[in-house]
Amino acid sequence: MTHPGLASHQTAGGEKRVVITGMSVLTTLADNLADFHAALLAGRSGLGPWKNPIYTGCCSRIGGDLFPYDWEGRLSALRQRLPDEAFRRLRRLVHNSPASAVAAVFVAAEAFAGAGLFGLADGRRMGAILAGHYLYDLYKWANWQAYALDPDDVDVSLGIKEIDTDALGCITDVLGIFGPAYGVGGACAAGNVGIRAGLDAIRHHGADVVAVVSGCHELTPASLSSLAKLGAIALEGPGGEPARASRPFDAARNGFVPASGAASIILESLEHATARRAPLLAEVLGVGVTNSGSRSPTPVEEPMAWAMEQALAEAGIDKTAIGYVAAHATSTPLGDLAEARAIARVFGNHTPGLKVNALKSMLGHLMASSVLVETVAAVLQLRSGWLYPSINIDRLDPDIGLAVCANQAVPCRVDALMKNAFGFGGVNTACVLARCDGEQADAAPLSP
């Protein structure tokens, strides 16, 4: 495996090299990699009016809503891809779990199957990282309402299922994982924090494989009302068009559009992956994590830049090796500008030739699951030689001095990229990924 332009690359400190060997998504655009790639390449929006009746009358009228999703149909589609025993465990859990846990275990199982790991790895040397909290808020909301009417109507398992480790238990049960399994926070940056935890487990704690999973971050009507009062979310699109409401980097952006989705990526040591001739989708070179030293949700440019610099240092590559930045870019006035300035601060004279896009223009903001969903998209772009458009840019903000892929896909071979993510509470992260070349990389499919 070689990286053109990165052929002499070694990880800083000589740690084990880590690759992505499987991935999966569940979004309003698509629930398989091929359709997900095609939808993003075409610039389709997954946003519209809320469909879930729980949001009826809510001040937030638009979002990326998975409701109603055909869970049984997806379960049937997985039947041919999983061993019989794993499928039996999955089916049992699907019929006895909150929707967010079902989404998490579905994407984990699909990514694991795509990596070809069922029956081929030692469960004691595999781990699972659940990236993000707030998985069960709608489940708890429904039970609180039931309790108010009649305490006997509460789900008897509420006290167990409402804890995040329930989703982890579902994942490890289906995948046969007996190594480290735990959750990490980080709000909207949780995915990068989870990837960093997975890297540590492989590089320093003896794991061969780690499944990093984000389930659906659930927002209640009360949460949406709060975000609306804070002025954080867009309540409608231009001309009443929900699909045009999320407009990162546009001069008229006025808030993010919340959405729902889930994703999983499988991290594996290069040695282990190569020995079993696994598909090599991308290499993870490094993750930087800083914080802004404040509980304020206001983004701060300098700590953002520190996270990017830390990621480059850990990756052991020069900033000029990065050809593309998958921006966090939520469509908020302050957030997009702070990130753009941080990118320019880090990349300096390399900034004008650095391609940037903002996938939340199509996906909306998937909150804690946004990073992993967008990381899957970043890998698909790395492998396809095309960068997706940032849609809804009528007029690029003149203060955003970046080469944004505005409104149309751009053909561009990228050897290394950076995925940014910044979370409420001042969590700043950046992850560096690199292209895998060679026989195993060429044979790796884009879809399961």
LUMLO-672808 format. One line per 5 residues: for each residue x, y, z of C-alpha. Coordinates in pm, 1 decimal, always signed. Example, Ala and Ser with C-alpha at 12.3 -4.5 7.8 and 13.67 -1.06 7.14 Angstrom:
2
+1230.0 -450.0 +780.0; +1367.0 -106.0 +714.0 .
***
This chain:
448
+0.0 +0.0 +0.0; +141.4 +337.5 -99.2; +29.0 +695.3 -86.0; +133.1 +905.2 -388.9; +303.2 +1208.4 -240.4 .
+302.5 +1032.3 +98.2; +510.3 +727.4 +9.6; +764.6 +789.8 +285.9; +496.3 +855.4 +547.5; +532.1 +691.8 +888.2 .
+305.9 +764.7 +1181.2; +455.8 +1000.5 +1436.5; +626.8 +787.7 +1700.2; +621.0 +477.1 +1480.5; +285.0 +346.5 +1607.2 .
+82.1 +84.3 +1427.4; -80.6 +203.9 +1107.0; -459.1 +196.2 +1113.5; -695.1 +161.9 +816.9; -1069.3 +170.9 +756.4 .
-1192.7 -164.3 +628.1; -1570.1 -125.7 +654.4; -1830.8 +149.8 +677.9; -2203.2 +208.7 +655.6; -2460.8 +486.9 +680.2 .
-2827.9 +544.6 +750.1; -2948.8 +888.9 +643.9; -3247.9 +1063.2 +491.7; -3066.0 +1050.4 +156.4; -2985.3 +678.8 +151.2 .
-2910.4 +375.6 +365.3; -2639.9 +216.6 +150.0; -2305.3 +347.3 +30.5; -2369.4 +344.7 -343.2; -2695.2 +541.9 -321.1 .
-2546.9 +772.9 -56.6; -2254.3 +853.6 -287.2; -2482.4 +908.6 -586.7; -2718.5 +1138.4 -393.6; -2438.1 +1355.7 -258.1 .
-2265.0 +1370.5 -595.7; -2592.0 +1489.6 -753.0; -2637.9 +1758.0 -486.8; -2966.0 +1620.2 -351.5; -3109.0 +1747.2 -24.2 .
-3240.1 +1514.3 +244.1; -3426.5 +1792.7 +426.9; -3796.9 +1869.6 +436.3; -4090.1 +1923.6 +671.3; -4081.9 +1713.1 +988.6 .
-4277.6 +1390.5 +932.2; -4271.9 +1248.3 +1283.8; -4599.1 +1351.6 +1454.6; -4407.9 +1415.6 +1776.9; -4292.1 +1743.8 +1618.9 .
-4641.4 +1860.6 +1522.0; -4686.2 +2217.8 +1643.3; -4315.0 +2257.8 +1719.2; -4161.7 +2595.5 +1636.7; -3903.5 +2405.7 +1430.2 .
-4092.6 +2294.8 +1121.5; -3811.1 +2150.2 +908.0; -3536.2 +1894.6 +941.6; -3392.1 +1568.1 +818.4; -3642.6 +1314.5 +945.2 .
-3598.5 +936.9 +910.4; -3959.2 +875.8 +1016.4; -4114.6 +644.9 +908.6; -3824.0 +411.0 +832.7; -3878.3 +51.0 +718.4 .
-3680.0 -127.5 +988.7; -3822.9 -466.7 +894.8; -3723.4 -418.1 +532.5; -3370.3 -328.8 +634.6; -3355.9 -630.2 +861.5 .
-3457.4 -854.8 +572.4; -3190.4 -698.7 +350.4; -2926.1 -789.1 +608.9; -3032.9 -1153.1 +620.0; -2800.4 -1262.9 +338.8 .
-2502.1 -1070.7 +471.2; -2482.3 -1198.7 +828.2; -2406.8 -1544.9 +967.6; -2718.2 -1720.8 +1096.5; -2636.9 -1679.1 +1465.4 .
-2548.2 -1309.9 +1430.8; -2868.7 -1248.7 +1237.9; -3076.1 -1424.0 +1505.4; -2921.8 -1203.9 +1771.8; -2979.6 -894.7 +1558.0 .
-3344.7 -983.0 +1492.8; -3409.8 -1038.0 +1863.1; -3256.0 -701.4 +1956.8; -3434.6 -511.9 +1678.7; -3771.0 -627.6 +1812.7 .
-3685.1 -527.4 +2170.6; -3491.2 -199.4 +2149.7; -3549.6 +174.9 +2106.7; -3515.0 +300.3 +1749.4; -3178.0 +467.6 +1803.2 .
-3024.3 +146.0 +1933.6; -3166.7 -37.2 +1633.0; -3006.1 +218.7 +1399.7; -2672.1 +181.9 +1579.6; -2665.5 -196.1 +1563.6 .
-2779.2 -196.8 +1199.0; -2495.6 +28.2 +1081.1; -2244.2 -156.4 +1299.0; -2347.7 -493.4 +1154.9; -2341.5 -364.0 +796.2 .
-1995.3 -212.0 +834.2; -1866.1 -526.4 +1005.7; -2005.6 -743.6 +725.8; -1857.4 -509.9 +464.1; -1518.9 -551.2 +628.8 .
-1558.0 -929.8 +607.5; -1497.7 -975.4 +979.0; -1768.0 -1217.5 +1088.4; -1590.9 -1534.2 +1197.9; -1245.9 -1402.0 +1100.7 .
-1131.9 -1211.0 +1410.3; -1069.0 -1286.6 +1776.4; -1349.9 -1124.3 +1976.1; -1112.0 -1061.7 +2266.3; -899.3 -840.1 +2041.6 .
-1191.8 -638.7 +1907.8; -1345.2 -326.6 +2059.7; -1644.8 -98.9 +2012.5; -1669.3 +276.1 +2063.2; -2010.8 +440.6 +2080.3 .
-1957.3 +800.2 +1969.2; -2221.4 +1038.4 +2101.5; -2494.6 +1049.7 +2363.5; -2863.0 +1154.6 +2354.7; -2956.0 +835.5 +2175.7 .
-3276.9 +765.4 +2361.4; -3432.3 +1104.7 +2427.7; -3747.9 +1037.5 +2224.1; -3784.8 +696.0 +2387.9; -3751.4 +856.3 +2730.7 .
-3984.1 +1142.6 +2631.3; -4253.3 +891.1 +2535.1; -4208.7 +702.5 +2863.5; -4222.0 +1020.4 +3071.0; -4549.5 +1110.1 +2901.3 .
-4682.9 +759.6 +2965.0; -4576.5 +778.2 +3330.4; -4761.0 +1107.1 +3375.8; -5082.4 +936.3 +3265.9; -5029.4 +597.9 +3430.8 .
-4703.6 +477.0 +3592.2; -4791.7 +118.6 +3496.8; -4762.4 +207.1 +3126.1; -4387.1 +269.0 +3146.4; -4161.4 +20.6 +2962.9 .
-4050.5 -222.0 +3232.5; -3692.9 -206.1 +3094.1; -3671.7 +175.8 +3085.1; -3421.2 +194.6 +3370.3; -3178.8 -22.6 +3172.9 .
-3250.1 +72.2 +2813.0; -3221.5 +448.2 +2868.2; -2848.7 +411.7 +2948.4; -2607.8 +446.3 +2654.7; -2439.8 +116.8 +2740.0 .
-2758.2 -57.7 +2624.5; -2672.4 +34.3 +2264.2; -2315.0 -80.2 +2321.5; -2445.9 -409.7 +2454.2; -2653.3 -456.1 +2138.9 .
-2349.2 -387.9 +1918.3; -2111.4 -619.2 +2103.4; -2376.8 -891.0 +2118.8; -2427.8 -900.4 +1741.4; -2062.1 -852.9 +1646.1 .
-1916.5 -1090.6 +1904.0; -1691.6 -827.2 +2062.8; -1531.4 -906.0 +2399.1; -1260.6 -637.6 +2413.2; -1294.1 -274.3 +2526.2 .
-1637.3 -123.6 +2468.9; -1736.0 +220.4 +2593.4; -1893.8 +548.0 +2492.3; -1736.3 +886.4 +2428.8; -1898.2 +1228.8 +2418.2 .
-1791.1 +1542.6 +2239.3; -2133.5 +1664.4 +2120.9; -2111.9 +1740.7 +1747.0; -1744.5 +1631.7 +1745.0; -1812.6 +1290.6 +1902.1 .
-1720.3 +1091.2 +1592.4; -1365.2 +1224.7 +1578.0; -1327.8 +1165.2 +1952.3; -1447.3 +808.6 +1890.4; -1198.3 +759.2 +1606.5 .
-920.1 +882.4 +1834.6; -1027.1 +634.1 +2103.1; -1025.0 +358.7 +1841.3; -676.1 +456.8 +1726.0; -553.1 +441.6 +2086.2 .
-706.7 +96.5 +2138.7; -524.5 -39.6 +1832.7; -196.0 +147.2 +1869.0; -147.9 +111.5 +2242.5; -384.4 -147.0 +2392.1 .
-358.8 -456.4 +2174.6; -682.2 -436.8 +1975.1; -683.6 -557.7 +1615.1; -1025.8 -418.8 +1522.0; -1247.6 -142.3 +1661.6 .
-1601.2 -62.4 +1547.0; -1674.5 +309.3 +1589.8; -2049.6 +366.9 +1585.5; -2283.6 +665.5 +1611.7; -2654.6 +602.5 +1656.1 .
-2925.7 +861.1 +1593.2; -2892.2 +1166.6 +1815.0; -3253.0 +1228.8 +1919.9; -3393.1 +1577.5 +1971.7; -3717.1 +1626.9 +2160.2 .
-3963.0 +1906.7 +2081.8; -3832.8 +2079.9 +2396.4; -3473.9 +2061.6 +2266.9; -3578.2 +2206.6 +1932.3; -3767.5 +2486.6 +2106.7 .
-3457.2 +2573.6 +2306.4; -3233.1 +2576.9 +1998.5; -3484.9 +2796.8 +1818.5; -3493.3 +3046.7 +2106.7; -3112.9 +3055.0 +2103.1 .
-3123.8 +3142.7 +1732.8; -2914.3 +2838.2 +1646.3; -3143.9 +2669.3 +1394.1; -3305.6 +2778.1 +1069.0; -3684.9 +2764.5 +1097.7 .
-3756.8 +2771.9 +725.5; -3578.5 +2796.2 +393.4; -3577.1 +3083.4 +142.5; -3913.9 +3107.0 -25.2; -4047.8 +2845.9 +214.6 .
-3830.0 +2570.9 +61.1; -3695.0 +2341.4 +337.3; -3433.9 +2191.2 +101.7; -3269.1 +2534.8 +72.9; -3256.9 +2612.2 +444.5 .
-2911.3 +2468.4 +515.0; -2663.9 +2698.0 +338.4; -2311.3 +2675.3 +482.8; -2074.2 +2951.0 +367.2; -2356.9 +3142.9 +198.1 .
-2377.8 +3509.9 +285.5; -2741.6 +3465.5 +396.6; -2692.4 +3158.6 +620.4; -2893.3 +3186.7 +940.5; -2864.3 +2864.4 +1138.0 .
-2831.4 +2488.6 +1109.0; -3104.5 +2243.3 +1016.6; -3124.1 +1945.3 +1257.5; -3140.7 +1598.5 +1109.3; -3121.8 +1233.1 +1202.8 .
-2888.0 +957.9 +1089.7; -2635.3 +695.9 +1194.7; -2303.4 +558.0 +1072.7; -2023.6 +319.0 +1155.0; -1664.8 +273.0 +1045.4 .
-1441.2 -24.7 +1115.6; -1084.5 +57.6 +1219.2; -824.9 -214.5 +1185.1; -450.0 -240.1 +1219.0; -287.2 -245.7 +876.5 .
-99.0 -562.4 +970.7; -419.8 -745.7 +1064.1; -611.2 -616.9 +760.9; -334.4 -706.1 +516.4; -289.7 -1054.8 +660.5 .
-654.8 -1139.7 +593.2; -663.5 -946.5 +263.4; -934.3 -712.1 +386.3; -1062.7 -420.1 +176.3; -853.5 -107.6 +243.4 .
-1077.0 +198.2 +212.6; -854.8 +466.4 +369.1; -582.5 +511.3 +627.4; -639.2 +711.6 +946.1; -324.0 +911.7 +1010.6 .
-409.8 +1119.4 +1315.4; -670.2 +1305.0 +1519.3; -630.0 +1635.8 +1700.1; -852.5 +1733.4 +1993.6; -854.7 +2061.9 +2184.4 .
-1110.3 +2264.5 +2375.2; -1197.7 +2631.7 +2390.0; -1174.9 +2662.5 +2768.0; -1535.9 +2771.5 +2801.9; -1886.9 +2627.9 +2817.4 .
-2002.1 +2889.8 +2567.6; -2125.3 +2748.6 +2234.0; -1963.9 +3042.7 +2054.2; -1692.1 +2901.7 +1822.3; -1335.9 +3020.5 +1878.3 .
-1093.0 +3033.5 +1586.7; -760.7 +2974.9 +1762.5; -841.6 +2645.8 +1943.0; -996.9 +2520.7 +1617.5; -664.1 +2586.8 +1447.1 .
-475.8 +2412.3 +1726.9; -679.8 +2094.2 +1670.4; -597.9 +2099.0 +1298.0; -228.1 +2155.8 +1367.2; -228.1 +1875.3 +1622.4 .
-387.2 +1637.2 +1371.0; -122.8 +1722.2 +1109.7; +156.5 +1673.2 +1363.7; +20.4 +1335.5 +1471.6; -23.7 +1233.8 +1108.6 .
+338.3 +1322.4 +1041.2; +264.5 +1501.5 +712.6; +304.6 +1855.7 +589.1; -2.7 +2074.5 +545.5; +64.5 +2089.6 +170.8 .
-18.1 +1716.0 +147.5; -382.2 +1792.3 +233.7; -588.0 +1842.8 -81.9; -934.9 +1869.5 +67.0; -1103.2 +1974.5 +390.8 .
-1440.5 +1824.8 +481.2; -1564.0 +2122.1 +678.8; -1780.9 +2109.3 +988.9; -1966.1 +2413.6 +848.6; -2309.1 +2401.7 +1011.1 .
-2460.2 +2707.0 +834.4; -2435.8 +2935.4 +1137.8; -2299.0 +3287.6 +1083.3; -2029.3 +3268.4 +1353.0; -1936.3 +2900.2 +1319.4 .
-1867.6 +2898.0 +946.5; -1662.3 +3215.4 +965.6; -1453.5 +3097.0 +1261.2; -1378.1 +2767.6 +1085.8; -1286.6 +2941.4 +759.4 .
-1044.9 +3168.7 +943.5; -895.8 +2874.7 +1133.1; -839.5 +2686.0 +806.7; -667.3 +2989.0 +655.5; -455.4 +3031.5 +969.6 .
-336.5 +2668.6 +955.5; -285.7 +2627.8 +581.1; -154.1 +2974.8 +500.2; -33.3 +3003.3 +139.9; -172.6 +2655.9 +65.8 .
-530.9 +2773.8 +135.6; -621.4 +2901.1 -216.2; -561.3 +2556.8 -370.3; -731.8 +2366.0 -90.8; -1076.7 +2234.2 -185.1 .
-1349.8 +2262.6 +78.4; -1710.6 +2147.5 +94.8; -1989.9 +2140.9 +350.1; -2208.3 +1830.3 +341.1; -2455.4 +1962.5 +596.9 .
-2597.2 +2165.3 +308.1; -2753.7 +1836.0 +192.5; -2761.8 +1621.4 +505.6; -2849.3 +1883.5 +763.6; -2676.7 +1868.8 +1101.7 .
-2689.0 +1515.1 +1237.8; -2550.1 +1634.5 +1571.3; -2342.0 +1362.7 +1743.1; -2361.1 +1130.3 +1442.2; -2260.1 +1400.3 +1191.9 .
-1887.0 +1324.7 +1203.6; -1907.2 +955.4 +1120.7; -2165.6 +1009.6 +846.1; -1946.6 +1280.7 +691.8; -1632.2 +1068.8 +739.9 .
-1794.6 +793.8 +533.7; -1868.5 +1058.4 +269.9; -1508.6 +1181.6 +286.8; -1376.3 +830.6 +221.7; -1613.9 +786.8 -72.9 .
-1479.5 +1109.8 -223.2; -1121.1 +1001.0 -159.5; -1187.2 +678.7 -348.7; -1398.9 +817.6 -631.6; -1191.4 +1117.6 -737.5 .
-1491.9 +1349.9 -706.4; -1572.3 +1609.8 -441.3; -1937.1 +1667.6 -359.9; -2098.8 +2008.9 -402.0; -2194.9 +2245.6 -123.1 .
-2546.0 +2333.8 -232.7; -2758.3 +2643.1 -165.7; -2475.9 +2892.2 -211.3; -2643.9 +3184.3 -385.5; -2365.8 +3422.6 -284.1 .
-2049.5 +3301.2 -115.3; -1981.0 +3504.5 +196.7; -1702.6 +3745.3 +89.4; -1534.3 +3688.5 +427.7; -1505.0 +3312.8 +355.5 .
-1175.7 +3303.1 +168.5; -1189.5 +2934.8 +75.8; -1208.0 +2735.3 -249.3; -1557.3 +2602.8 -177.3; -1707.0 +2345.9 -417.5 .
-2012.3 +2566.1 -463.3; -2324.5 +2406.4 -613.5; -2153.2 +2149.3 -832.1; -1934.2 +1843.3 -791.4; -1564.4 +1886.3 -869.8 .
-1335.4 +1619.3 -1018.5; -1029.9 +1611.5 -793.7; -786.7 +1336.2 -697.4; -701.4 +1377.7 -330.9; -427.5 +1184.2 -154.6 .
-495.6 +1314.3 +196.6; -782.2 +1506.9 +354.9; -884.1 +1663.2 +683.4; -1225.7 +1615.9 +846.3; -1310.1 +1894.5 +1090.3 .
-1569.1 +1876.7 +1366.9; -1648.5 +2121.8 +1644.8; -1894.0 +2052.7 +1926.4; -2097.1 +2253.5 +2173.7; -1898.3 +2309.4 +2490.3 .
-1590.6 +2403.8 +2290.1; -1476.6 +2059.5 +2170.7; -1253.3 +2110.9 +1865.3; -1134.1 +1817.7 +1655.1; -973.0 +1734.9 +1321.9 .
-896.2 +1397.1 +1164.8; -650.3 +1329.9 +880.5; -724.8 +1048.1 +635.9; -515.7 +925.8 +342.2; -580.5 +734.2 +23.6 .
-497.3 +364.1 +11.9; -354.1 +239.5 -316.6; -273.8 -113.3 -420.5; -449.4 -438.4 -501.6; -654.7 -454.5 -182.0 .
-760.6 -92.0 -210.8; -861.0 -130.7 -575.5; -1069.6 -436.3 -493.0; -1254.4 -268.0 -206.9; -1615.7 -204.1 -310.2 .
-1795.1 +127.5 -268.1; -2111.5 -43.3 -149.6; -2186.9 -346.2 +65.2 .
***
